[in-house]
Amino acid sequence: MNIFENKYLRKISIVIVLSTLFLLIMSFNSNSAFAKQYRVAIIPFKINAEKDMTFLKDGVFDMLSSRLSSGENVEIVGRQETEKVAKSVEGILNEGKAREVGAKLEADYVLFGSLTIFGDSVSIDSKMVDVTGGRETLAFYKQTRGIGEVIPKINNFTEEINEKVFGRVMPSKELPAKQQLQPVQADNIHAHPETLVQSFDDYEIAGESSDLNPAFIVTRPQKSSREFWKSRNFRELINGIALGDVDCDGKVETVIITPDSVYIYRFENNRLSEIMKIDEDKYKIFIGVDVADINNNGYPEIFITSLNPQRNVINSIVFEYDGKNYNRIADSCAWYYRVAELPGRGSVLFGQKQKTGGPDTFSSDIFEMAWNNTEYVPDRKVLPSNRANLMGFALGDVMNDGGETVVAYDKSDYIRIINQSGRVLWTGNIHYGGSTHYYEMPSFEPGSDNRQYYPMKIIITDIDSDGKYEIIAVKNYELTGRLLKQLRKFKEAQIESLSWNGLGLTTNWKTAKISGYIRDFAIGDFDNDGEDEIVAAVISKSGSIIGTRPKSSVISYDLKKK
């Protein structure tokens, strides 16, 4: 064999090898190209809820579409086309009707379902139907607590579909077990549902494990979960909230005031049930409420601090239940009222007189009040004039030295500790509180308002039953900072626990921020489970703009782990 023949054979061998490789590559690509292609129609989930949940409906559809179409062999039918065909099929949507929709759309599978929201409970019911009926329907049913848990559950279902129907194993997108979920306000109709799942940062401060609600951001390294109960929305402003067994039935009621009405609710079946509407008074503006049995007749009184319609005169009232009705036992009282629980003394009523010539709220003395069978009268002065307004006042063993010391806000919403002689012992440098209740002072400029704001409620209590007292305070965050004195707008709020460390007040824990602002809060056995809760009135919309309605709700935080 000569050299030319050798070269020819080598060329033939190379051509055969390359041809073989080409055929193998083409065979592989051919298998990919002609792999089974699935066409899936997703019918937007039905939302059963008291309020508009369009944002959730849209978000769930987007999430399902993106998760299922992430592979090369799945095509999602357009939403408009699917909705048009689904509307043309009469009758209740079930597996049979879903197959009709799928057949018209020439789809292989139809995915449909519903979300039912009742209180803080959400039920997810969904099905993946084979249009031909050749495969068993893949059903998914889960119940969650809060909207924040919906997205991870939907994500679990899409992973199950990908694996069992399409043979794809998807990387799990479920949050790690250590990363808890933060419920958020479902009232934000512009938020995409996947943004409802958030995690907390770590907080690095030394300390032992606590029995408090893990929702509270505590002073030690841990991952905090956010859990709270939320009521339905009220289309009124909640101006105040208080807790107490006002009808002596052995159960704690929730007393809520709007600007001109008093309502009594009781927590039953995971919701607030209205027991009674006590009164409506168009000639008063209610700004504060407290509950306590000060006259010692067995029935707690309901103390309503109120103003006249012009907001420049105090004319408070007191209600009491007589076994059948709630009667006014005091009316047109020129006193601010506030109740505090004191160690060894129980409920104590405090009062502050309106100053003659106008309600300059940092002028008058503050007294302990007593009942003299006809009215509430001052008994003992606990703070001299020009020190504090009673609406942001508390008395108790805040320094944990066995004494009774005043905690109050100053005019700039800084917390101050004051002894009963009136000497200021300490003043903070962080703004707390932030009330939107106000009174009108005479204006020196024609046509302009001179609006002066009341301080927020503040409470002294041994909240974790460790024998030491803490301060519980609200912090509302202003959109305008503190530049606009005559118009307060708040964007978010949180509740904080503070303790005296010998030099000043330090933070023990705080809740995560919530959308809106807190109007008032109380501590007590809100749900009658034998344990106290923190209950707050939250304002989502003030309704101050013409043509808009206010929107309020009640939220409750468990103080201990459940």
Wavefront OBJ file of the C-alpha trace (Angstrom):
o trace
v 0.000 0.000 0.000
v 1.515 3.321 -1.082
v 1.582 6.599 0.741
v -1.378 8.011 -1.243
v -3.593 5.112 -0.239
v -2.657 5.632 3.454
v -3.617 9.309 3.277
v -6.928 8.413 1.616
v -7.812 5.863 4.296
v -7.022 8.346 7.064
v -9.325 10.908 5.466
v -12.115 8.343 5.189
v -11.697 7.405 8.868
v -11.897 11.053 9.982
v -15.038 11.595 7.909
v -16.693 8.478 9.439
v -15.856 9.599 13.002
v -17.143 13.126 12.419
v -20.286 11.797 10.792
v -20.931 9.518 13.733
v -20.469 12.384 16.199
v -22.781 14.579 14.124
v -25.479 11.901 14.089
v -25.201 11.488 17.877
v -25.494 15.228 18.431
v -28.444 15.452 16.070
v -30.091 12.512 17.813
v -29.704 14.257 21.216
v -31.059 17.546 19.899
v -33.875 15.752 18.160
v -34.951 14.146 21.449
v -34.945 17.561 23.096
v -36.775 19.230 20.273
v -39.501 16.629 20.164
v -39.861 16.195 23.946
v -43.435 16.330 25.231
v -44.708 19.915 25.265
v -47.373 20.784 27.826
v -49.909 23.566 27.486
v -51.294 24.752 30.836
v -54.257 27.073 31.443
v -54.316 28.819 34.821
v -57.724 30.164 35.824
v -57.171 33.062 38.276
v -57.990 31.908 41.792
v -61.296 32.950 43.313
v -60.792 35.090 46.432
v -63.420 34.802 49.156
v -62.841 37.749 51.487
v -64.615 40.704 53.055
v -62.448 43.250 51.266
v -60.800 43.806 47.933
v -57.966 41.310 47.461
v -57.231 41.957 43.782
v -53.557 42.338 44.576
v -53.481 38.807 45.983
v -55.409 37.328 43.051
v -53.028 38.903 40.547
v -49.946 38.011 42.533
v -50.880 34.337 42.907
v -51.540 34.094 39.153
v -48.163 35.679 38.345
v -46.374 33.384 40.758
v -47.996 30.220 39.397
v -47.218 31.272 35.833
v -43.569 32.019 36.534
v -42.969 28.867 38.587
v -44.615 26.474 36.122
v -43.186 28.039 32.952
v -39.615 27.964 34.242
v -38.966 24.761 32.277
v -38.585 24.500 28.486
v -41.514 22.136 27.964
v -44.379 24.124 29.560
v -46.384 26.855 27.859
v -48.826 28.947 29.894
v -51.976 30.004 28.060
v -52.498 33.767 28.111
v -54.559 35.048 31.037
v -57.018 37.074 28.978
v -57.694 34.140 26.682
v -58.188 31.814 29.655
v -60.524 34.195 31.488
v -62.603 34.758 28.347
v -63.126 31.034 27.812
v -63.719 30.374 31.527
v -66.524 32.961 31.544
v -68.156 31.269 28.561
v -68.488 27.969 30.424
v -71.638 28.086 32.543
v -71.986 26.559 35.971
v -69.848 26.262 39.102
v -66.190 25.704 38.334
v -65.241 22.124 39.152
v -63.081 19.430 37.566
v -65.613 18.787 34.786
v -65.962 22.475 33.919
v -62.185 22.870 34.062
v -61.837 20.127 31.443
v -64.333 21.991 29.225
v -62.231 25.134 29.535
v -59.072 23.175 28.800
v -60.559 21.510 25.730
v -61.577 24.862 24.240
v -58.103 26.230 24.882
v -56.428 23.055 23.543
v -54.621 22.779 26.868
v -53.220 19.626 28.447
v -53.854 20.769 32.022
v -56.025 23.324 33.805
v -55.063 24.751 37.194
v -57.756 26.442 39.287
v -58.523 27.104 42.934
v -59.649 29.510 45.621
v -58.430 31.384 48.691
v -60.877 31.864 51.557
v -59.884 34.522 54.104
v -61.682 34.711 57.435
v -60.062 36.765 60.158
v -56.414 35.701 60.274
v -57.161 32.257 58.815
v -56.607 31.558 55.104
v -57.694 28.354 53.334
v -56.038 27.376 50.049
v -57.937 24.908 47.820
v -56.511 24.195 44.356
v -56.489 21.470 41.704
v -54.383 20.570 38.654
v -56.695 18.764 36.209
v -55.636 16.572 33.264
v -57.951 17.673 30.434
v -58.043 14.167 28.904
v -58.837 12.563 32.229
v -55.992 10.136 31.751
v -54.203 11.172 34.922
v -55.559 11.614 38.411
v -56.268 15.179 39.492
v -53.545 16.635 41.696
v -55.322 18.347 44.611
v -53.856 20.686 47.202
v -55.561 21.944 50.372
v -53.896 23.900 53.161
v -54.880 26.269 55.944
v -52.567 29.045 57.029
v -52.512 31.686 59.735
v -52.150 35.019 58.017
v -51.586 36.052 54.407
v -47.836 35.975 54.966
v -47.949 32.150 54.867
v -49.934 31.891 51.605
v -47.022 32.393 49.224
v -44.785 29.625 50.659
v -47.723 27.193 50.500
v -48.503 28.093 46.882
v -44.816 27.670 46.129
v -44.935 24.166 47.649
v -47.822 23.258 45.337
v -45.978 24.449 42.229
v -42.981 22.314 43.202
v -45.289 19.336 43.606
v -46.799 19.961 40.154
v -43.389 20.328 38.538
v -42.215 17.074 40.056
v -45.317 14.866 39.724
v -46.747 16.185 36.454
v -43.778 17.433 34.447
v -41.024 15.286 35.960
v -38.932 18.292 36.929
v -37.219 18.637 40.291
v -37.093 22.341 41.075
v -34.745 23.972 43.593
v -36.822 24.502 46.723
v -37.773 28.106 47.244
v -39.277 27.500 50.641
v -37.826 29.652 53.387
v -35.432 27.892 55.764
v -36.976 26.633 58.970
v -35.040 29.179 61.029
v -36.359 32.060 58.976
v -39.804 32.922 60.280
v -42.407 34.854 58.375
v -43.509 38.385 58.985
v -47.223 38.927 58.507
v -47.911 42.249 56.882
v -50.916 44.391 56.368
v -53.117 42.939 53.653
v -54.669 46.382 53.240
v -51.752 47.365 50.993
v -53.514 46.476 47.757
v -50.528 47.511 45.654
v -48.115 45.025 47.190
v -47.208 41.895 45.250
v -47.896 38.835 47.437
v -44.307 37.621 47.235
v -43.264 40.838 48.940
v -45.470 39.860 51.873
v -42.854 37.338 52.981
v -40.036 39.052 54.807
v -37.455 37.996 57.325
v -36.087 39.700 60.374
v -32.489 40.661 60.857
v -30.442 39.266 63.714
v -30.215 41.395 66.811
v -26.990 41.067 68.773
v -27.559 41.924 72.435
v -26.768 39.736 75.431
v -29.469 38.025 77.492
v -31.275 34.861 78.456
v -34.165 33.273 76.549
v -37.500 34.975 77.238
v -41.053 33.755 77.656
v -42.291 36.830 75.803
v -43.875 36.644 72.369
v -41.103 35.914 69.824
v -42.711 38.687 67.770
v -40.880 41.135 69.979
v -37.384 42.077 68.878
v -35.552 41.240 72.056
v -32.141 42.006 73.442
v -30.305 38.842 72.371
v -29.342 37.093 69.144
v -32.314 35.317 67.648
v -34.567 35.207 64.653
v -37.862 36.817 65.543
v -41.224 35.823 64.141
v -44.029 38.345 63.757
v -47.441 37.231 64.831
v -50.451 39.268 65.810
v -54.214 38.995 65.550
v -56.030 41.609 63.455
v -59.707 42.475 63.451
v -61.833 43.315 60.463
v -61.578 46.887 59.236
v -63.805 49.558 60.767
v -64.998 52.374 58.528
v -64.644 54.803 61.424
v -61.812 56.341 63.366
v -61.057 54.445 66.558
v -60.147 57.224 68.973
v -59.487 55.060 72.000
v -59.501 51.521 73.368
v -59.731 50.051 76.884
v -60.231 46.614 78.450
v -62.365 45.579 81.415
v -65.268 43.414 82.575
v -67.732 46.278 82.296
v -70.885 44.143 82.663
v -69.516 41.842 85.413
v -70.159 38.652 83.446
v -66.721 37.233 84.212
v -65.364 38.063 80.749
v -63.204 40.977 79.647
v -64.842 43.338 77.167
v -63.146 45.699 74.733
v -64.442 49.264 74.917
v -63.880 51.257 71.736
v -64.636 54.927 71.213
v -65.070 56.704 67.899
v -65.247 60.515 67.811
v -68.893 60.478 68.966
v -69.840 56.923 69.990
v -68.994 54.218 72.534
v -69.026 50.532 71.559
v -68.548 47.399 73.632
v -67.089 44.314 71.996
v -66.054 40.880 73.204
v -63.501 38.570 71.615
v -65.412 35.431 70.576
v -64.669 32.784 67.930
v -61.511 34.602 66.880
v -63.345 37.841 66.127
v -64.689 40.943 67.845
v -68.436 40.630 68.441
v -70.359 43.818 69.126
v -72.233 43.574 72.434
v -73.684 47.056 72.628
v -73.472 50.585 71.341
v -73.772 52.667 74.476
v -74.313 56.192 73.295
v -73.887 58.680 70.517
v -73.217 62.328 71.210
v -72.844 64.776 68.327
v -71.922 67.542 70.754
v -68.779 65.880 72.076
v -65.526 64.617 70.570
v -64.277 61.574 72.445
v -60.473 61.450 72.726
v -59.720 58.995 75.539
v -61.203 56.000 77.369
v -60.329 54.094 80.559
v -62.115 51.399 82.572
v -61.960 50.888 86.366
v -64.237 50.397 89.388
v -63.349 53.581 91.243
v -66.606 53.935 93.203
v -66.227 50.335 94.454
v -69.784 49.196 93.721
v -68.708 46.117 91.756
v -69.320 47.564 88.275
v -66.326 49.175 86.511
v -66.964 52.665 85.201
v -66.144 53.774 81.676
v -64.313 57.119 81.777
v -64.556 59.097 78.521
v -62.353 62.153 78.141
v -64.029 64.394 75.594
v -63.984 67.866 74.095
v -66.697 70.155 72.771
v -67.125 70.361 68.951
v -64.817 73.388 68.807
v -62.101 71.368 70.606
v -61.432 74.078 73.159
v -63.432 72.938 76.207
v -63.185 69.663 78.146
v -66.581 68.089 78.924
v -65.906 64.479 79.891
v -68.484 61.842 80.838
v -68.599 58.601 82.834
v -70.795 55.554 82.118
v -71.660 52.635 84.375
v -73.674 49.452 83.893
v -76.575 48.826 86.292
v -77.330 45.264 85.216
v -79.534 46.356 82.317
v -78.283 49.624 80.836
v -75.229 51.859 80.693
v -76.065 55.112 82.448
v -74.264 58.435 82.648
v -73.224 58.834 86.262
v -71.204 61.984 85.529
v -71.436 64.406 82.622
v -69.930 67.676 81.387
v -66.917 67.176 83.647
v -64.088 69.667 83.149
v -61.484 66.994 83.805
v -59.109 64.854 81.806
v -59.278 61.270 83.109
v -56.640 58.540 83.146
v -56.486 55.241 85.083
v -53.290 53.491 86.192
v -52.721 50.177 87.973
v -50.475 50.668 91.024
v -48.752 47.900 93.035
v -50.733 47.097 96.169
v -53.367 49.712 95.352
v -55.091 48.431 92.237
v -56.827 50.814 89.847
v -56.333 54.499 90.606
v -58.113 57.340 88.795
v -56.192 60.520 88.011
v -57.651 63.821 86.892
v -56.387 67.108 85.522
v -58.511 70.224 85.462
v -58.867 72.381 82.404
v -57.125 75.689 82.915
v -59.421 78.690 82.994
v -59.288 80.485 79.671
v -58.312 77.471 77.563
v -57.072 73.887 77.733
v -53.361 74.602 78.019
v -52.610 70.961 78.713
v -49.302 71.457 80.516
v -50.614 73.900 83.107
v -52.836 72.327 85.743
v -52.033 70.117 88.729
v -52.640 66.378 88.456
v -54.668 64.710 91.240
v -55.718 61.304 92.402
v -59.493 61.318 92.162
v -62.154 59.864 94.470
v -65.908 59.306 94.257
v -68.031 61.226 96.798
v -71.357 59.566 95.890
v -72.281 62.288 93.407
v -69.132 63.093 91.431
v -65.389 62.514 91.098
v -63.368 65.000 93.128
v -59.637 65.620 93.627
v -58.223 63.738 96.607
v -54.405 64.055 96.546
v -52.098 66.089 94.338
v -49.482 63.898 92.681
v -47.852 66.400 90.311
v -47.741 70.216 90.328
v -48.688 72.375 87.374
v -46.661 72.902 84.213
v -45.153 69.396 84.298
v -47.295 67.080 82.142
v -50.594 66.502 80.422
v -52.600 63.655 81.907
v -53.244 61.978 78.535
v -49.545 61.026 78.442
v -49.040 60.339 82.147
v -48.409 57.238 84.294
v -47.484 56.712 87.949
v -45.695 53.645 89.278
v -42.488 52.023 90.462
v -40.680 52.766 87.225
v -37.253 52.963 88.912
v -37.874 49.671 90.740
v -36.945 51.180 94.087
v -40.290 50.645 95.801
v -41.451 54.232 95.225
v -44.041 55.874 92.996
v -42.597 58.055 90.269
v -44.237 59.832 87.337
v -43.473 58.980 83.729
v -44.843 61.473 81.206
v -44.261 63.073 77.827
v -43.126 66.640 77.484
v -44.388 68.973 74.730
v -41.863 67.540 72.256
v -42.861 63.907 72.966
v -39.695 63.103 74.883
v -40.247 60.768 77.828
v -39.487 62.292 81.218
v -39.226 60.796 84.709
v -40.478 63.198 87.362
v -40.759 62.856 91.111
v -44.013 63.876 92.794
v -42.607 67.198 93.907
v -42.295 68.079 90.225
v -38.527 67.780 89.821
v -37.486 66.274 86.478
v -35.102 63.400 87.167
v -34.414 62.385 83.573
v -35.411 63.354 80.037
v -34.895 61.166 76.988
v -33.586 62.294 73.618
v -35.712 60.077 71.359
v -39.213 60.986 70.217
v -41.905 58.512 71.277
v -45.684 58.774 71.195
v -47.110 60.868 68.406
v -50.829 61.365 68.996
v -53.173 62.871 66.427
v -55.668 64.014 69.080
v -55.559 67.792 69.393
v -57.225 70.808 70.904
v -57.561 74.324 69.504
v -55.902 77.282 71.158
v -56.716 80.899 70.282
v -54.860 81.968 67.143
v -53.120 85.304 66.815
v -53.336 85.146 63.030
v -56.810 85.558 61.471
v -57.928 82.512 59.503
v -55.214 80.217 60.861
v -55.409 77.338 63.315
v -53.425 77.014 66.500
v -53.614 73.252 66.862
v -51.936 71.724 69.904
v -51.472 67.954 70.104
v -52.051 65.749 73.108
v -49.406 63.218 74.135
v -49.903 59.466 73.616
v -50.872 57.061 76.401
v -47.950 55.501 78.301
v -48.165 52.507 80.694
v -46.025 51.248 83.594
v -46.408 47.501 84.188
v -44.538 44.311 85.102
v -45.273 42.861 81.704
v -43.186 39.675 82.014
v -44.001 39.015 85.712
v -40.347 39.107 86.773
v -40.934 41.511 89.657
v -39.537 44.509 87.769
v -41.575 47.236 86.120
v -41.239 48.408 82.549
v -42.593 51.290 80.496
v -44.678 50.382 77.452
v -44.719 53.159 74.886
v -45.813 53.686 71.283
v -43.608 55.201 68.636
v -45.420 56.618 65.591
v -43.113 57.630 62.730
v -44.017 60.902 61.023
v -43.865 61.441 57.277
v -43.048 65.117 57.783
v -40.601 64.656 60.654
v -41.535 67.397 63.096
v -41.322 70.299 60.694
v -45.072 70.760 60.175
v -46.433 71.491 63.619
v -50.050 71.971 62.544
v -50.472 68.775 60.506
v -49.281 65.374 61.636
v -49.016 62.495 59.162
v -47.708 59.099 60.184
v -46.471 56.247 58.005
v -45.753 53.400 60.455
v -45.658 52.511 64.138
v -44.286 50.104 66.708
v -44.627 49.372 70.419
v -41.575 49.347 72.663
v -40.692 48.179 76.179
v -38.254 50.307 78.199
v -36.612 49.842 81.607
v -34.664 52.070 83.986
v -31.026 50.942 84.237
v -29.895 53.436 86.857
v -28.823 56.064 84.339
v -31.696 56.195 81.881
v -34.300 54.192 79.989
v -33.070 51.395 77.749
v -34.984 49.257 75.261
v -35.942 45.704 76.270
v -37.829 44.776 73.105
v -39.952 46.295 70.400
v -42.467 45.022 67.912
v -41.745 45.140 64.215
v -43.080 48.224 62.474
v -46.626 48.107 61.182
v -48.190 50.149 58.408
v -50.317 53.076 59.580
v -50.206 54.556 63.066
v -51.375 53.583 66.533
v -54.080 55.779 68.015
v -54.319 54.107 71.430
v -53.397 50.866 73.184
v -54.176 48.837 76.304
v -52.888 45.791 78.178
v -55.162 43.066 79.550
v -56.749 39.684 78.936
v -58.272 40.728 75.631
v -59.227 37.219 74.447
v -60.140 35.772 77.870
v -57.498 33.036 77.730
v -56.050 33.803 81.166
v -53.030 35.665 79.754
v -52.611 39.374 79.061
v -52.175 40.799 75.584
v -51.198 44.181 74.178
v -54.119 45.533 72.172
v -53.786 48.533 69.867
v -56.078 50.638 67.696
v -54.422 51.110 64.300
v -55.415 53.792 61.807
v -54.772 52.927 58.153
v -56.668 55.895 56.691
v -57.706 58.969 58.621
v -60.414 60.012 56.167
v -59.261 63.618 56.478
v -59.352 64.142 52.712
v -62.761 65.057 51.294
v -64.379 62.052 49.651
v -62.388 59.459 51.598
v -63.496 57.306 54.508
v -61.427 56.429 57.556
v -60.216 52.873 58.091
v -59.238 51.478 61.483
v -58.588 48.066 62.975
v -57.662 46.410 66.265
v -54.541 44.283 66.595
v -53.512 42.085 69.501
v -50.065 40.786 70.470
v -49.676 37.781 72.753
v -47.149 38.590 75.459
v -45.972 35.021 75.916
v -45.079 32.215 73.575
v -48.019 30.023 72.579
l 1 2 3 4 5 6 7 8 9 10 11 12 13 14 15 16 17 18 19 20 21 22 23 24 25 26 27 28 29 30 31 32 33 34 35 36 37 38 39 40 41 42 43 44 45 46 47 48 49 50 51 52 53 54 55 56 57 58 59 60 61 62 63 64 65 66 67 68 69 70 71 72 73 74 75 76 77 78 79 80 81 82 83 84 85 86 87 88 89 90 91 92 93 94 95 96 97 98 99 100 101 102 103 104 105 106 107 108 109 110 111 112 113 114 115 116 117 118 119 120 121 122 123 124 125 126 127 128 129 130 131 132 133 134 135 136 137 138 139 140 141 142 143 144 145 146 147 148 149 150 151 152 153 154 155 156 157 158 159 160 161 162 163 164 165 166 167 168 169 170 171 172 173 174 175 176 177 178 179 180 181 182 183 184 185 186 187 188 189 190 191 192 193 194 195 196 197 198 199 200 201 202 203 204 205 206 207 208 209 210 211 212 213 214 215 216 217 218 219 220 221 222 223 224 225 226 227 228 229 230 231 232 233 234 235 236 237 238 239 240 241 242 243 244 245 246 247 248 249 250 251 252 253 254 255 256 257 258 259 260 261 262 263 264 265 266 267 268 269 270 271 272 273 274 275 276 277 278 279 280 281 282 283 284 285 286 287 288 289 290 291 292 293 294 295 296 297 298 299 300 301 302 303 304 305 306 307 308 309 310 311 312 313 314 315 316 317 318 319 320 321 322 323 324 325 326 327 328 329 330 331 332 333 334 335 336 337 338 339 340 341 342 343 344 345 346 347 348 349 350 351 352 353 354 355 356 357 358 359 360 361 362 363 364 365 366 367 368 369 370 371 372 373 374 375 376 377 378 379 380 381 382 383 384 385 386 387 388 389 390 391 392 393 394 395 396 397 398 399 400 401 402 403 404 405 406 407 408 409 410 411 412 413 414 415 416 417 418 419 420 421 422 423 424 425 426 427 428 429 430 431 432 433 434 435 436 437 438 439 440 441 442 443 444 445 446 447 448 449 450 451 452 453 454 455 456 457 458 459 460 461 462 463 464 465 466 467 468 469 470 471 472 473 474 475 476 477 478 479 480 481 482 483 484 485 486 487 488 489 490 491 492 493 494 495 496 497 498 499 500 501 502 503 504 505 506 507 508 509 510 511 512 513 514 515 516 517 518 519 520 521 522 523 524 525 526 527 528 529 530 531 532 533 534 535 536 537 538 539 540 541 542 543 544 545 546 547 548 549 550 551 552 553 554 555 556 557 558 559 560 561 562
